[in-house]
Amino acid sequence: MTAHDKRLHAFRPDLADARLQGKVAAERFVDGRPARIVQPVADLVREPRPDAGLDTQLLCGDAVTVFDEAEGWAWVQAARDGYVGYVSGGALGPGEAPTHVVHAPRSFIYPGPDLKLPRMGELSMGSATTVRDFAETRGTRYALLASGGAMIAAHLGEADRRADDFVAVAEDLLMTPYLWGGVSAFGIDCSGLVQLAMRMAGRDVLRDTDMQAATIGAAIEPGADRADLRRGDLVFWKGHVAIMVDPQTIIHANGHTMLVSREGLGEAIDRIGYLYGGPTGFRRP
């Protein structure tokens, strides 16, 4: 990462975050305004056009700072991990401070408190919403959303609820499809899996693999035959990261299976090494 990595600092030749005044060159500096993501998942791209490369995603309820809006696009910075990019203007709304977070991998939104009603949407694990009340129908408890609709209450947890084991969260996401730039249970990439799993355990980490390799926990030596690795350790390759499930097994979102899957660490090292070389480092959160 550079001193003013454009992934983490909002600056362009014509406009920049006011906090960067005196540090970067720009024609104008602004404070930005707060907003929240109101779509289930919002793609954050590097240029304001539909065919721009996907850098990451934001989940429903995520807070952002909006620095510019033009031609249907908003230039924003995510509050949780600092990532900067463009989202569709339709993904933004004022939003209330969320009261609950989705803890199930995925959950449906119904028009009312009845699972037999046609679904009207769905949210991923990690999405946040505001619950105004609860209701029960045929023994099932529902959360009634301030934005409209109802969700299965057991799929939600209060905003301050934290998972005990981030690896167990990653295991809940097994078989999730691989998606470059994805951060949700609808589609996720390797560093997105690390980020979402740790997010559910109450720890916000940076988004991309190089950022995580430089900032999460402390570097460790795996020992002879990697015998000193344990559950929760992270293994990094150039452009890739995996989570240790036990001393011999990893879980990772990967382009080989195109899924979140388990794999023997030794097998993964042999397979990945053929094209990309061996692990570049190991870290313990």
N, C-alpha and C positions, 0 to 999 in steps of 0.2 A: 504494500500500500504506500502511496506517496503522501506527502504532507497535506496536500489538498486533493485527495482522491475525489474525482467527480462523481463517483458512486455514493459518496458520503457527505459531500459538500455541494450546496446548490449555488452554482455560478455558471453564467454564460457571458459572452461578450456584451450583451445588452442589459443583463439583469442578474442580480445576485442577492443572496440572503444578507440582510443588514448586519448580521453577526460576523460577516466576512469582510466588512469594510476596513480598508487599510491592509488587508491580507491578500486580496485578489483584485484584478482589474475588471471593472464592469462600468457600463454607462450609468447604471442606476441601481440603487440598493433599496430593498423593501423588507418589511417585517414579516409579511405573509399573514394569512388568516387561518384559524383552525377549522377543520372539517373532519368528518368521519366517512368511512366507506360504508355504503348502504346496499351494495350488491353482494351476493354470496361470495364471489371471488372477483377481484379486479386485477387485470393484467397491468403490470408496470413496465413500460417499454422505454427504450433509449431515445427515440425520436417520435415526434407527434404525427404518426401516420400508421395506418392499419397494418402495413407489412413490416414494421420495424421489429427488430429482434426482441424477444421476451427476456427481460433481465430477472424479474421476480414477480411475485404477486402479493396482493394485500387481501386480507380477509374481512368479512363483514364486521363492523364495529371498530376496526383499526383507526386510530387517530392519525391525521396527517396535517402538515402545514402546506397551504396552497400559496405559491408565489406568483403564479400567472395563469390566466385562462384565455384561450383563443381558439376559435374555429373548432369547438367541440372537444378540446383537450385541456387538461389541467396539469401544470408542472408542480410536482409536490415532493415533499420529503416525509417519509414515514417516521412517526414518533418512536416506534418500538426499536427499530434497528438502524435508523438514519438513512435508509436507502433513498436515492433521488431518481426521479424519472417522470414519465408522463402516463396519466391514466385518462380514460374517457371521462368527460365532465359529468356524464350521467351516473357515474359510480359514486359521486360525492353527495353528501347531505349534511345538515347541521348535526343531527343525532344527539340523543341524550347519553349521559355517561352510562355505559352498560352495567347491568346488575348481575348478569349471568354469562357463563361461557359454555360452549358445547364441549362435552367430554367424550361422548361417543364418537367413533370415527366419522360418521355421517348421520344426519337426522333430518326428517321432513318437517315442513311447515304446512299445517292444515288450515282451511278457512275458519274452523272452529274446533272446539274440544271434542273431536270424534275422529278416530283413525279410519273410519269408513268413508269419510269425506274425501273427494279428490284432492290430492296434494296440490299446493300452490307454490311450492319452492322447497329448497333444501339448503342446509348449511353444513360446513365441514367442522371437524374438530378444530378448536382454537378460535372459532368465530364467537363474537360477543353480541349480546342482545339485551334489551331492557324488558324485564318481566313486570307487568302491572298487577297481576293477580294469578290465582290458580283455580282450577275447576276439576271435577271428577266426573267421568262418564263410564258406566259399566265397570267400575273398579279401577280404571286407569286414570292417573293424575296427569293433568295438562298444565303447562305454563302458558298464560295468556300474554301475548307480546304487545308492547306499547305501539309497535309499528303495524299491528294487525296480524291476526292469525294465532295459531296455537301450536305448541310443540310438546312432545313427550317430556314430562318434567324430569324423569329419571335420566334423560340424556344430557341434562344441564347441571352445572354446578355453580355455586355463588362465585362472583368475580375473584374472590381471594382464595378459592380452593386450589390446592397444589397437589399434583401427583407425587407419590413417594419415590418413584424410580423412573427416571426418564427412559431407561432401556425398555421397561415394560410398556411404556407409551409407544415406542417405536415398534415393539412386537405387536401391538394392537393394529398397526398399520400394514402388517404383512399382506402381500398380494395387491397393494395399492399400485395402480399403473405408474410407470415412470413417465415423467413429463419434465423436459428441460425447462428450468425456471420455475417449476411448480413448488408450492408450499402448502398444499391442502391435501385432504384425504381423497380428493377427486383425481389428483395427479401430483407427483412430487419428485424432486431430484435428490441427489445424495446430501448436499448441504442443507436443503430444505427439510429433509427428514431429521437431521440433527437439530436444526433450529426449532421446528415444531415440537419435537419431543421434549427439548429442554424448556421451551416456552410453557408447556403444560405442567412442568415441574417447577415453575416459578423463576426460571432463569432466562433472561433475554440475551441472545448472542448475535453476533454479526452474521450476515447472510451468506457470503460466498466462501468457497473452500479456502482460498488464500487468506482471507480475513480470519476464519476460524483457526487455521493452522498457526496464526501469529498471536491469537488472543485468548483462546479458550484454555483455562487451567494452566498447567505447567508441562513443559516437555519432559518426557521420561525415556529411559533406556529400557528396551523390552527384555534384555537379558539374553543369555545363550538359548538358542532355539525359541526365543520369544516367550520363555517360561514365566517371566515376571508380569505379563499382561493379565488384566482382570476385567470383570464385567464393568462396562461404562467407559473404558479407555477408548480413545479415538485413534484410528489408523489413517494416515494421510498418504496419498499418492499425488503426483502432479495432476491437479484438476479433479481429484476424487477424495471422498472420505467415507469411512465405515465405522460402525460402532461395535465394540466387542460385547457379545452376549455372554460368553464364558471365555476361558483362556485359549480356546481353539476355534471359536466360531464368531463370525461377524454377521451383522444385519446391515443391509445397505440398499438404497434405491440405485439401480444400475441398468445400464444400457445393454447388458448381456442377456438378462432375463426380461428386461423392460418392466420390471416389477420391484417392489420392496421384497427382498428375499434373504434367507439365511444361506450362508456358504462357509465352508471351512476356510480359515485364514490362509493356511498353506496353499490350498487350491487356488484361492483368489490371487495370491501373490504370484503364483506360477502363470496363471491365465493373463493377468493384467500386465505382468512383466514382459510378455512377448511383444506388446505394442508400446507400453508406456514406461517401462522400467519398474524398479522396486519401490517400496514405501519410502517416502521422503521424511517421515517423522511420526512420532507417537506422542499423544498428549493425554493427560489425566485431568478431567474437569474438577 
